[in-house]
């Protein structure tokens, strides 16, 4: 018996998110449905919060009956990101912190989950202006990402450190980390999810320094990447920065 009802919601989500949602209904058992839902929740930045309200409890219910520890940990992350979208960062932290010890970084089978959980933890702390705690986590991730040659995690972590520097009104420090993220990303297709936010952050940092030509360059080159990877949060942020640039000039 499947726990998932056949909801058909008319939402403004991206075609990528919608294609992942459709796969939920093609799954043949609860385990496959849970995996499909977790893939769908990876797009949480581009999914309406009301839609997450529909699927979030189903993720939790399916995970509770699953015997797959990997899926159970990722379900806690999905649930945490759902709460994060509503601004409930303290609850998000409560969901994921117990899962970190269950997913050691030295185990290849759990390493990616370890990095995901810790980057999410730093993000939730940063959203509460607990910057010192967030940076402690991010700085601890860097040598591990380098040790295991995880360039995706390395790039995302460098960019997040840059984001915190921007929040602390330190644009020069921010650019040091953002540029490192861009270098790490290179021209690899799988690293577009690094380049998109890095270009946005670079545009914001240069705008903060009054260097509008450089700011425009990064936003104009970053926006197509944001649209390509279909991250609505990135697109909206880039457009806001672009508006500020136009206003200032």
C-alpha positions as CSV (number, residue, x, y, z in Angstrom):
1,X,0.0,0.0,0.0
2,X,1.4,3.3,-1.0
3,X,1.3,6.2,1.4
4,X,1.3,8.8,-1.4
5,X,-2.0,10.3,-2.6
6,X,-2.3,11.3,-6.2
7,X,-2.1,15.1,-5.8
8,X,-2.1,17.2,-8.9
9,X,-1.1,20.7,-8.0
10,X,-0.9,23.7,-10.4
11,X,2.2,25.4,-9.2
12,X,4.7,27.9,-10.7
13,X,7.6,25.5,-10.2
14,X,10.2,24.8,-12.9
15,X,10.0,22.1,-15.6
16,X,12.9,20.4,-13.9
17,X,11.1,20.2,-10.6
18,X,7.9,19.1,-12.3
19,X,9.6,16.3,-14.1
20,X,11.0,15.1,-10.8
21,X,7.5,15.3,-9.2
22,X,6.0,13.2,-12.0
23,X,8.6,10.5,-11.3
24,X,7.1,10.1,-7.8
25,X,4.0,8.7,-9.3
26,X,5.9,6.3,-11.6
27,X,7.6,4.6,-8.6
28,X,6.4,1.1,-7.9
29,X,6.9,0.8,-4.1
30,X,7.3,3.0,-1.1
31,X,11.1,2.9,-1.2
32,X,11.2,4.1,-4.8
33,X,8.7,6.8,-3.9
34,X,10.8,8.0,-1.1
35,X,13.9,8.3,-3.3
36,X,11.8,10.1,-5.9
37,X,10.5,12.5,-3.3
38,X,14.0,13.1,-2.0
39,X,15.2,14.0,-5.5
40,X,12.2,16.3,-5.8
41,X,13.1,18.0,-2.5
42,X,16.6,18.7,-3.9
43,X,14.8,21.5,-5.8
44,X,13.3,23.0,-2.7
45,X,14.5,26.5,-3.6
46,X,12.3,26.4,-6.7
47,X,9.2,24.8,-5.2
48,X,6.3,26.7,-3.7
49,X,6.2,26.4,0.1
50,X,2.6,25.3,0.0
51,X,3.6,22.4,-2.3
52,X,6.3,21.4,0.2
53,X,3.6,21.4,2.8
54,X,1.8,18.7,0.8
55,X,4.8,16.4,0.3
56,X,6.9,17.1,3.4
57,X,4.7,14.9,5.8
58,X,4.7,12.2,3.2
59,X,8.5,12.1,3.1
60,X,8.5,11.9,6.9
61,X,5.9,9.0,6.9
62,X,7.7,7.0,4.2
63,X,11.1,7.5,5.9
64,X,9.7,6.3,9.2
65,X,8.9,2.9,7.7
66,X,12.1,2.6,5.6
67,X,15.0,0.4,6.6
68,X,17.5,2.3,4.4
69,X,19.6,4.5,6.7
70,X,20.8,6.6,3.8
71,X,17.3,7.5,2.7
72,X,16.3,8.1,6.3
73,X,19.1,10.7,6.8
74,X,18.4,12.4,3.5
75,X,14.7,12.5,4.5
76,X,15.7,14.4,7.6
77,X,17.6,16.9,5.4
78,X,14.6,17.2,3.1
79,X,12.3,17.8,6.1
80,X,14.8,20.4,7.4
81,X,14.9,22.3,4.1
82,X,11.1,22.4,4.1
83,X,11.1,24.0,7.5
84,X,14.0,26.3,6.4
85,X,11.8,27.6,3.6
86,X,9.3,28.8,6.2
87,X,12.1,30.5,8.2
88,X,12.2,27.9,11.0
89,X,15.9,27.4,11.1
90,X,16.1,26.2,14.7
91,X,13.8,23.3,13.9
92,X,15.9,22.6,10.7
93,X,19.0,22.3,12.9
94,X,17.2,19.9,15.2
95,X,16.4,17.6,12.3
96,X,19.8,17.3,10.8
97,X,22.3,17.5,13.7
98,X,21.6,13.9,15.0
99,X,22.2,12.6,11.5
100,X,25.8,13.9,11.1
101,X,27.3,11.2,13.4
102,X,25.4,8.5,11.4
103,X,27.2,9.5,8.2
104,X,31.0,9.6,8.7
105,X,33.1,11.4,6.2
106,X,35.6,8.6,6.0
107,X,33.0,6.2,4.6
108,X,32.6,6.6,0.9
109,X,29.0,5.4,1.1
110,X,28.0,8.3,3.5
111,X,30.6,11.0,2.6
112,X,28.2,13.0,0.3
113,X,25.6,13.0,3.0
114,X,28.1,14.2,5.6
115,X,29.0,17.2,3.3
116,X,25.3,17.9,2.5
117,X,24.3,17.9,6.2
118,X,27.2,20.1,7.3
119,X,26.7,22.6,4.5
120,X,23.0,22.8,5.4
121,X,23.8,23.2,9.1
122,X,26.1,26.1,8.3
123,X,23.4,27.7,6.1
124,X,20.8,27.4,8.8
125,X,23.2,29.0,11.3
126,X,24.0,31.8,8.9
127,X,20.4,32.6,8.4
128,X,20.2,33.2,12.2
129,X,23.2,35.5,12.0
130,X,25.3,33.0,13.9
131,X,28.1,33.6,11.5
132,X,31.0,32.5,13.7
133,X,29.4,29.1,14.2
134,X,28.6,28.7,10.5
135,X,32.2,29.6,9.6
136,X,33.6,27.1,12.0
137,X,31.7,24.4,10.2
138,X,32.6,25.6,6.7
139,X,36.3,25.9,7.6
140,X,36.2,22.3,8.9
141,X,34.7,21.1,5.6
142,X,37.4,22.6,3.4
143,X,40.3,20.3,4.2
144,X,38.1,17.3,4.1
145,X,36.7,18.3,0.6
146,X,40.3,18.7,-0.6
147,X,41.4,15.4,1.0
148,X,38.7,13.5,-0.9
149,X,39.0,15.6,-4.1
150,X,35.4,16.7,-3.8
151,X,35.6,19.8,-6.0
152,X,31.8,20.3,-6.0
153,X,31.7,20.6,-2.2
154,X,34.9,22.7,-2.1
155,X,33.4,25.2,-4.6
156,X,30.0,25.4,-2.8
157,X,31.7,25.8,0.6
158,X,34.0,28.6,-0.7
159,X,31.0,30.4,-2.1
160,X,29.1,30.1,1.2
161,X,32.0,31.6,3.1
162,X,31.9,34.4,0.6
163,X,28.2,34.8,1.2
164,X,28.8,35.2,5.0
165,X,31.5,37.8,4.3
166,X,28.9,39.7,2.2
167,X,26.4,39.5,5.1
168,X,29.1,40.9,7.4
169,X,29.7,43.8,4.9
170,X,33.2,42.5,4.0
171,X,33.1,42.6,0.1
172,X,36.8,42.3,-0.4
173,X,37.1,39.3,1.9
174,X,34.0,37.9,0.1
175,X,35.6,38.2,-3.3
176,X,38.6,36.2,-2.2
177,X,36.4,33.2,-1.5
178,X,34.0,33.7,-4.4
179,X,36.9,33.9,-6.9
180,X,38.3,30.6,-5.4
181,X,34.9,29.0,-5.9
182,X,34.9,30.1,-9.5
183,X,38.4,28.7,-10.1
184,X,37.4,25.4,-8.5
185,X,34.3,25.2,-10.6
186,X,36.2,25.7,-13.9
187,X,34.1,24.9,-16.9
188,X,32.7,21.6,-15.8
189,X,29.0,21.2,-16.4
190,X,28.3,19.5,-13.1
191,X,29.7,22.6,-11.4
192,X,27.2,25.1,-12.8
193,X,25.5,25.0,-9.4
194,X,28.7,26.5,-8.1
195,X,29.1,29.1,-10.8
196,X,25.6,30.4,-10.6
197,X,25.6,31.6,-6.9
198,X,29.3,32.5,-7.2
199,X,28.6,34.9,-10.1
200,X,25.6,36.4,-8.2
201,X,27.7,36.9,-5.1
202,X,30.5,38.4,-7.1
203,X,28.1,40.9,-8.7
204,X,26.8,41.8,-5.2
205,X,30.3,42.3,-3.8
206,X,31.4,44.5,-6.7
207,X,28.3,46.5,-6.4
208,X,29.0,47.0,-2.7
209,X,32.4,48.4,-3.7
210,X,30.9,50.7,-6.2
211,X,32.4,48.9,-9.2
212,X,29.3,48.7,-11.3
213,X,30.9,47.6,-14.5
214,X,32.3,44.5,-12.8
215,X,29.0,43.9,-11.0
216,X,27.1,44.1,-14.3
217,X,29.5,41.6,-15.9
218,X,29.0,38.9,-13.3
219,X,25.2,39.4,-13.0
220,X,24.7,39.4,-16.8
221,X,26.9,36.2,-17.1
222,X,25.4,34.6,-14.0
223,X,21.7,35.0,-14.9
224,X,21.7,32.6,-17.9
225,X,23.4,30.0,-15.7
226,X,20.8,30.5,-13.0
227,X,18.1,30.0,-15.6
228,X,19.9,27.0,-17.1
229,X,20.0,25.1,-13.8
230,X,16.4,26.3,-13.1
231,X,17.0,27.7,-9.6
232,X,14.3,30.3,-9.1
233,X,15.9,31.6,-5.9
234,X,19.1,32.4,-7.7
235,X,17.2,34.0,-10.6
236,X,15.2,36.2,-8.2
237,X,18.4,37.2,-6.3
238,X,20.2,38.1,-9.5
239,X,17.4,40.2,-10.8
240,X,17.2,42.1,-7.5
241,X,20.9,42.8,-7.7
242,X,20.6,43.8,-11.3
243,X,17.8,46.2,-10.4
244,X,20.1,47.8,-7.7
245,X,22.9,48.2,-10.3
246,X,20.6,49.9,-12.8
247,X,19.2,52.2,-10.0
248,X,22.7,53.1,-9.0
249,X,23.9,53.9,-12.5
